[in-house]
């Protein structure tokens, strides 16, 4: 089940309604792959849905199985191309959030997995995305590779973040 969790006052939600959802390729893919719902999170059942799935930003795009369990999610507006990519990821057991969460909770600390999970956790609005990013960086012997510099930059938001000091120390590289 795909749920567009929106509010009436949300500008990015309105943008997606006008630009992303009407795209023919999006409609063809989502209508053949998912049961689709658009639910206002401030009215009716939306209030309980927002609480259950801890929705704190709009739009939040939810992918839920038939038992109501979260399979995948993303936070923020995406264009038609991004919406198609998101739907494919949500439909892929190897890349979907629920599978990644289980792998992480079971102790998987493979670097490639941690990098993927950190990015998807961030995209999904999970609170532990920073923890996962730090776990990935701890597996790296050289933080000054181009990929790791980009990763650190993408996951550092404040002076209290673990790698802020590293960024300052290596500001010429960044």
C-alpha positions in Angstrom: 0.0 0.0 0.0 1.4 3.4 -0.9 0.3 6.4 1.2 0.9 10.0 0.3 0.8 11.4 3.9 0.1 15.1 3.3 -1.4 18.3 4.8 -3.5 20.9 3.1 -1.0 23.7 4.0 2.1 21.8 2.7 3.7 23.5 -0.3 5.8 20.6 -1.4 2.7 18.3 -1.1 0.9 20.6 -3.4 3.8 20.7 -5.8 3.9 16.8 -5.9 0.1 16.7 -6.5 0.5 19.1 -9.5 3.8 17.7 -10.9 4.8 14.2 -9.8 1.6 12.3 -9.3 0.0 13.2 -12.7 3.0 11.9 -14.6 1.8 9.0 -16.9 4.8 6.7 -16.1 4.2 7.3 -12.3 0.5 6.5 -12.7 1.1 3.4 -14.7 3.7 2.1 -12.3 2.0 2.9 -9.0 -1.5 1.8 -10.2 -0.1 -1.6 -11.3 2.1 -2.1 -8.3 0.4 -0.6 -5.2 -2.9 0.2 -3.7 -2.6 4.0 -3.5 -4.0 6.4 -0.9 -3.7 10.1 -0.3 -4.5 10.9 3.4 -4.5 14.3 5.1 -2.6 13.7 8.4 -4.5 16.4 10.2 -8.0 14.9 9.6 -9.9 11.7 10.4 -7.8 8.5 10.3 -4.8 10.6 9.2 -4.2 11.7 12.8 -3.8 8.2 14.0 -1.7 7.2 11.0 0.6 10.1 11.6 1.1 8.9 15.2 1.6 5.3 14.3 4.2 5.9 11.6 5.8 8.8 13.5 5.3 11.3 10.7 7.0 14.6 11.6 7.4 16.2 8.1 5.4 16.5 4.9 5.1 15.0 2.5 6.0 11.6 4.0 5.6 8.8 1.5 4.8 5.5 3.2 4.9 1.9 1.8 3.0 -0.4 4.1 2.3 -4.2 3.8 -1.1 -5.8 4.2 -0.6 -6.1 8.0 0.0 -2.4 8.4 3.8 -2.9 8.9 6.1 -0.2 7.5 8.0 -1.5 4.5 9.6 1.7 3.3 9.2 5.5 3.6 10.7 8.7 2.3 10.3 12.3 3.6 10.1 15.3 1.2 8.9 16.1 -2.2 10.3 14.2 -5.2 9.8 14.6 -8.9 8.3 12.0 -11.2 11.6 10.3 -11.8 12.4 10.2 -8.1 8.9 8.8 -7.3 9.5 6.0 -9.8 12.9 5.2 -8.3 11.4 5.3 -4.8 8.6 2.9 -5.8 11.2 0.5 -7.2 13.3 0.6 -4.0 10.2 0.1 -1.9 9.4 -3.0 -3.9 12.9 -4.4 -3.7 13.3 -6.6 -0.5 17.1 -6.0 -0.6 16.8 -2.2 -0.6 13.5 -1.5 1.3 13.8 0.1 4.7 12.2 -2.7 6.7 14.8 -5.3 5.5 17.7 -2.9 6.0 16.5 -2.2 9.6 16.4 -5.9 10.3 19.9 -6.4 9.0 21.2 -3.6 11.1 19.5 -4.7 14.2 20.9 -8.3 13.7 24.4 -6.8 13.7 25.3 -6.5 10.0 28.1 -4.0 9.8 29.4 -4.6 6.3 30.6 -1.2 5.0 28.6 -1.2 1.7 25.5 -2.2 3.6 26.0 0.6 6.2 26.5 3.2 3.5 23.3 2.2 1.8 21.3 2.0 5.1 22.6 5.3 6.3 21.5 7.0 3.1 18.1 5.4 3.1 17.6 6.0 6.8 18.3 9.7 6.2 16.0 9.8 3.2 13.3 8.0 5.3 13.6 10.5 8.2 14.7 7.8 10.7 16.2 9.2 13.9 19.1 6.8 13.9 20.5 7.8 10.5 23.5 9.6 12.1 24.4 6.6 14.2 24.4 4.4 11.1 26.5 7.0 9.2 29.1 7.0 12.1 29.1 3.2 12.1 29.9 3.3 8.4 32.7 5.8 8.9 34.3 3.7 11.6 34.8 0.9 9.0 36.9 3.2 6.8 40.7 3.2 7.0 40.9 6.4 4.8 38.3 9.1 5.4 39.9 11.4 2.8 38.7 9.4 -0.2 36.3 11.4 -2.4 33.4 9.2 -1.6 34.0 9.5 2.2 34.4 13.2 2.0 31.1 13.5 0.2 29.5 11.1 2.7 30.8 13.1 5.7 29.7 16.4 4.2 26.2 15.0 3.5 25.9 13.7 7.1 27.3 16.6 9.1 24.8 19.2 10.1 26.0 20.9 13.3 29.1 21.6 15.3 28.1 18.8 17.7 28.2 16.1 15.0 30.9 13.5 15.3 32.9 14.5 12.2 32.5 18.2 12.4 36.0 18.6 13.8 37.4 16.4 11.1 35.8 18.7 8.5 37.4 21.8 10.0 40.8 20.1 10.3 40.6 19.0 6.6 38.6 22.0 5.3 40.9 22.4 2.2 39.9 18.8 1.2 36.2 19.6 1.6 
